[in-house]
Each structure stands twice: as structure tokens, then as C-alpha cells.
């Protein structure tokens, strides 16, 4: 997820909390990397905490150009043919 996508996701979750969560609903917020896990019954156990946590979530995507990545074709050429031209091209990028 890019930083821009993370911002849109934060806004969508915050709007959901404000407009769709009813008293008694149990809400769990967790990150895909397992760095955050939070559960509460709304609104008594922490709608404010949830909103604060959502605001602090950030994208963890590493920024690298796809130009830096080895293509499937290059990997195949190196694996099957030990192609010195492809190996050199990939090494120059790395």
C-alpha cells in the first residue's frame, strides 16, 4: 500500500467508525504486519482510542522502482541458460 493509499484507507476507516459503528458493536483493528492489535466494544471501551490509532497507521511499503526488480524473463534466462548478458544487466541495476 502506498502512502497515498494508506491515507485514503485511514479516512475510510475513520468515516466508518463515525457513521456505521453502533453501540454494542465489537470492533477489531489490526495491521497486516501484526504490529497492532486492538479490540473493543463500542462506544464504551474506546471509540476515541480507535480513532487515534487509525490516525497513526502508516504505509510500510518499501519504495523501490520496478526498474530495480528482476523480471521473470531475466530470472528464467539466468536459471536455464546462465545468460551472461542478462546476468550483467541485472547486476548493473542491483
C-alpha positions as CSV (number, residue, x, y, z in Angstrom):
1,X,0.0,0.0,0.0
2,X,1.4,3.4,-1.0
3,X,1.4,6.3,1.4
4,X,-1.4,7.9,-0.6
5,X,-3.5,4.7,-0.5
6,X,-2.8,4.5,3.3
7,X,-4.2,8.0,3.7
8,X,-7.4,7.0,1.8
9,X,-7.7,3.9,3.9
10,X,-7.3,5.8,7.2
11,X,-10.0,8.2,6.1
12,X,-12.4,5.4,5.1
13,X,-11.9,3.6,8.4
14,X,-12.4,6.9,10.3
15,X,-15.6,7.6,8.4
16,X,-16.8,4.0,9.0
17,X,-16.2,4.5,12.8
18,X,-18.2,7.7,12.8
19,X,-21.1,6.6,10.6
20,X,-21.5,2.8,10.8
21,X,-20.5,1.6,14.2
22,X,-23.4,1.2,16.6
23,X,-23.4,0.9,20.4
24,X,-22.5,-2.7,21.4
25,X,-20.6,-3.4,18.2
26,X,-17.3,-5.1,18.7
27,X,-14.5,-3.6,16.6
28,X,-11.1,-5.1,16.0
29,X,-8.3,-3.1,14.3
30,X,-5.1,-4.9,13.2
31,X,-2.3,-4.5,10.8
32,X,-1.3,-7.0,8.2
33,X,2.2,-7.0,9.6
34,X,0.9,-7.8,13.1
35,X,2.3,-4.7,14.7
36,X,-1.0,-3.6,16.1
37,X,-4.0,-5.4,17.5
38,X,-6.8,-3.6,19.2
39,X,-10.4,-4.8,20.1
40,X,-13.1,-3.0,22.0
41,X,-16.9,-2.8,22.3
42,X,-18.3,0.4,21.0
43,X,-18.6,3.1,22.2
44,X,-17.8,2.4,25.8
45,X,-14.4,0.9,25.5
46,X,-12.7,3.4,23.3
47,X,-14.0,4.9,20.2
48,X,-11.6,7.8,20.8
49,X,-8.7,5.3,21.2
50,X,-9.7,3.6,17.9
51,X,-9.8,6.9,16.1
52,X,-6.4,7.9,17.4
53,X,-4.9,4.5,16.4
54,X,-6.3,4.8,12.9
55,X,-4.8,8.2,12.5
56,X,-1.4,6.8,13.4
57,X,-1.4,4.0,10.9
58,X,1.2,4.4,8.1
59,X,2.1,2.6,4.9
60,X,5.0,0.2,5.4
61,X,5.6,-0.3,1.8
62,X,9.2,-0.1,0.8
63,X,9.8,2.3,-2.0
64,X,11.7,0.8,-4.9
65,X,11.4,1.2,-8.6
66,X,10.1,-1.8,-10.6
67,X,13.1,-1.0,-12.8
68,X,15.3,-2.4,-10.0
69,X,13.5,-5.7,-9.9
70,X,14.5,-8.7,-11.9
71,X,11.8,-9.7,-14.4
72,X,10.5,-13.2,-14.7
73,X,12.1,-13.5,-18.1
74,X,15.5,-12.4,-16.7
75,X,15.3,-14.9,-13.9
76,X,14.4,-17.7,-16.4
77,X,17.3,-16.7,-18.7
78,X,19.7,-16.8,-15.8
79,X,18.4,-20.1,-14.4
80,X,18.0,-22.0,-17.6
81,X,20.8,-20.6,-19.8
82,X,23.2,-18.8,-17.4
83,X,23.0,-15.9,-19.8
84,X,26.0,-13.7,-19.2
85,X,24.4,-10.6,-20.8
86,X,21.3,-10.9,-18.7
87,X,23.4,-11.5,-15.5
88,X,25.4,-8.4,-16.3
89,X,22.3,-6.3,-16.9
90,X,20.7,-7.4,-13.6
91,X,24.0,-6.9,-11.7
92,X,24.3,-3.3,-13.0
93,X,20.9,-2.5,-11.7
94,X,21.5,-4.0,-8.3
